[in-house]
Structures are given as structure tokens and as C-alpha cells.
Amino acid sequence: MGLAAGFKFLKTRSSVLSWKPTGKLQQTVANCVERTGRGLHSGDISTVRILPAAPRVGRYFSFQSNVIRASIDNAVKETPLCTTLSKDGYSVSTVEHLLSALEASGVDNCCIEIAGSGDCDRSVEVPIFDGSAREWVEAIDQAGLKVAVDRDGKSCEKLAPYLNEPVHVTNNDSFLAAFPYSKVNITYGIDFPQAPAIGRQWFSSTLLDESFYSKQIASSRTFCIYEEVEHMRNLGLIKGGSAETAIICSMSGGWLNPPLRYHDEACRHKVLDLIGDISLLAQDGNQGLLVAHIVAYKAGHALHTEFVRCISGVGQKNGTFASEELTT
């Protein structure tokens, strides 16, 4: 996967989407969620507070008194091994696990206050915890949900994006395609021939409800290949990484910190990432996860977000991104 490889798009018009009623009202958290932890790449400590918000507000980060909406418009194109949101010189990185949990749990509107250790910091990273979304899902479940209402006590119906035509983006032998379908169905494939314990895996399922996500997806952890750890650290990455924040696979020795939570945990984690990245399609407190059959193979954060740019009508004909071959 080369640094200068270009994307190829089949559709770049917003008309490929139709927003339809879900029969549900937009929701927010019933109580504040607060968690503190260390960032995977920076190694720095940060504290996140998730606060209730009114309908049509959507999800947004508040960092150093700056508002950064969880929107594809704010997604940085060339961020290695994570998804970063940036606006007016301030950035929040590794947002994908948190956004995945919020989207899947039905938190449509919320203010995400985040603070690092420095008062003058212009960048901050969301805590990684155990490398999965389990901590966030459990915290949201403890806080509970409620219908989002404005100052007048009015609620708002939640809409969902339906795909009207097939769309795909590609980069070399990696691709992400979507086809019109009546439900959210995700099929994801990965291939790591250099690490036979991972090898080629496929995971496919219809995401029926929040319960399926919490039981089958949320606990899957990020992974890396042991022999590539030193190279990543030389690039200034995974400063906060350890055997407690990821599952580690050796090319010759297999998994170094078993047991796995699922036999295909690595592939399930890619689905977790995909949900978080596609949630950037959300607008005005509506659903971000595309109602379609989504098929991905050897994709990563850069391809995920370029796909969202494509279907949201802001995709460019060509783009570049950093290689994501080393890890998720």
C-alpha cells in the first residue's frame, strides 16, 4: 500500500443517499460519562466527559474551548493508523473507538469534552484503554440514554442514510464497496500473509441492534505485528502501546498475549473501526452508519474516511494517504 497511491471513485454525488425516518427519536446520554486514560500513539493522559446535548446538535468535541464536530468535513486525510479530527489548528486523534461506541449505542447528540495534561496543547488523543470499545460501551450503558429535547421540550425524529446506487473506492488491492440494501450489513476481509496466525479472515453480519454490537464487536481489540513495533515507535507512534492495549502477533510465534476474545478478533476490530469512521457521515443528530451492504477488504482508516467523503458528495477524484499495513 504505497504512500502516493490514488483512490478511485465510482460516485461523488450526494444524490447517492436518501435520508429516511427510522421511527425513532434522536437520543443523548441521560447522565455525564467521564473516563481518564492514556493515548495509544502519544502516550499522554487525557480525560473525556460525554455530556447530554439537544436534538439536531449531533456529536462534537470541545477541546480548549474550540468546537470540533464529529464530521467528515473535519477528518484529516493523512493520519497514520488512526482517525483524527481537526479544526482551526486544534485536533483530536484516535477518535474511532469512541465514535464507534456512540454510534452503535444510539448516542446521536452529545458534547464530548476532552482535556490533556497541558493548558496550551493544540492536540489531544482519546484514551485507548484495552484497545477496544468495551470501556465506552459499558460507560454509556451505565449512564443511560434519554430522548434529546430542546429548550422548549421538543424532540426530533431520527433519520438514517440509505444508499441508492453502488459505490466503491479502491487503493491497489484494497477496496471498500457498498450496495443498496434494506439493512446495515457489513462484510470485512483482512489478509496478513506475513503473520499466519492472523492470515486471511472474513467477518460478515447484519447489525441488528445495540446488543449485537456490545456482544460481538465492542470487545474486539486493536492488533499489531510484533516485528513491526520498533519501526512504528521510530515513526513516533504507539508510545502508549503495550500488551494491555492491544493483541500482539508475532510472524513466527503467533499471538503473544492470548487468549483472544474471538477466533477472528482482528477482523472484528476492523468492523469496529469501520463503524466509527463511517459515523462521520452523521448530520444534525441523525444516524451515521450507512444502511447498505458494505464490503471492505484490506481497508483502513484512510480508505474508510475517503469512502465517506465520496458518498457525502465531498470526495475528490484522487487522494493520498499514509500506509496502514502495520496495524489497525
Buried (B, 14 or more C-beta within 10 A) or exposed (E): BEEEBBBEBBBBBEEBBEEEEBEBBBBBBBBEBEBEBBBBBBBBBBBBBBBBBBBBBBBBBBBBEBEBBBBBEBBBBEBBBBBBBBBEEBBBBBBBBBBBBBBBBBBBBBBBBBBBEEEEBBBBBBBBBBBBBBBBBBBBBEBEBEEBBEEEEEBBEBBBBBBBBBBBBBBEEBBBBBBBBEEBBBBBBBBBEBBEBBEEBEBEBEBEEBEBBBEBBBBBBBBBBBBBBEEBEEEEBBBBBBEEBBBBBEBEEEBEBEEBBBEBBBBBBBBBBBBBBBBBBBBBBBBBBBBBBBBBBBBBBBBBBBBBBBBBBEBEEEBBBBEBBBBB
